[in-house]
Structures are given as structure tokens and as C-alpha cells.
Amino acid sequence: PFVPASTFTLDAELNSADGRYGGALSGSMDLTSLVPLAAEMPNLSLSGYFRISSGVSLNLNMSDLLSPLSSGRKTWNYYYEPGFHVTVTTQISL
């Protein structure tokens, strides 16, 4: 598979003081092109959680938020990355 020469990555996380809710934003961009404005669109992801009780929490994960605005991401020849997707889960701890 294609491995970029360099990648710029940025991560941010926010959680409430009591741990009831929180979220994270992460982004990365491959810096393989030396031509200005020819770089690939960044890959942004967003996640969050809300704790309903001490043992139950709802989780939301969204990956590659900007993918619908592009014509798809090629990683190597004709192989594509998964693209935009959303996952909602419930976590139960006993």
C-alpha cells in the first residue's frame, strides 16, 4: 500500500469534569505533493460519548467527514479507503 512521505496530524479532546460527556476531534493530511494546492483533502474524524448512568453510555463515531466532498480517496492504484461512515453504539458495563 501507499505510504506518504510525511503526514500532518492534529488531535483535540474535551471531557466534562465529572466524566458525564466528552468528545474528540482528529485530523490528518498527507503532505506528499510538492505542488501547491495539489494536496489531498484532510481526513477529519469526530467522536463523542454521553454517560447515561454509571454503567451505560452512548457513543458516536464519525470518520472521514470531508469524504463526501471529494471524489473518493485512493491510497494505492485502484484501492480505496472506506470513506465517510457513522457508528452509534451503546456501551453497558456490569
Secondary structure in CASP SS format (residue, H / E / C, confidence):
PFRMAT SS
TARGET T0000
AUTHOR 0000-0000-0000
METHOD secondary structure of the structure
MODEL  1
P C 1.00
F C 1.00
V C 1.00
P C 1.00
A C 1.00
S C 1.00
T E 1.00
F E 1.00
T E 1.00
L E 1.00
D E 1.00
A E 1.00
E E 1.00
L E 1.00
N E 1.00
S C 1.00
A C 1.00
D C 1.00
G C 1.00
R C 1.00
Y E 1.00
G E 1.00
G E 1.00
A E 1.00
L E 1.00
S E 1.00
G E 1.00
S E 1.00
M E 1.00
D E 1.00
L C 1.00
T C 1.00
S C 1.00
L C 1.00
V C 1.00
P C 1.00
L C 1.00
A C 1.00
A C 1.00
E C 1.00
M C 1.00
P C 1.00
N E 1.00
L E 1.00
S E 1.00
L E 1.00
S E 1.00
G E 1.00
Y E 1.00
F E 1.00
R E 1.00
I C 1.00
S C 1.00
S C 1.00
G C 1.00
V E 1.00
S E 1.00
L E 1.00
N E 1.00
L E 1.00
N E 1.00
M E 1.00
S E 1.00
D C 1.00
L C 1.00
L C 1.00
S H 1.00
P H 1.00
L H 1.00
S C 1.00
S C 1.00
G C 1.00
R C 1.00
K E 1.00
T E 1.00
W E 1.00
N C 1.00
Y C 1.00
Y E 1.00
Y E 1.00
E C 1.00
P C 1.00
G C 1.00
F C 1.00
H E 1.00
V E 1.00
T E 1.00
V E 1.00
T E 1.00
T E 1.00
Q E 1.00
I E 1.00
S C 1.00
L C 1.00
END
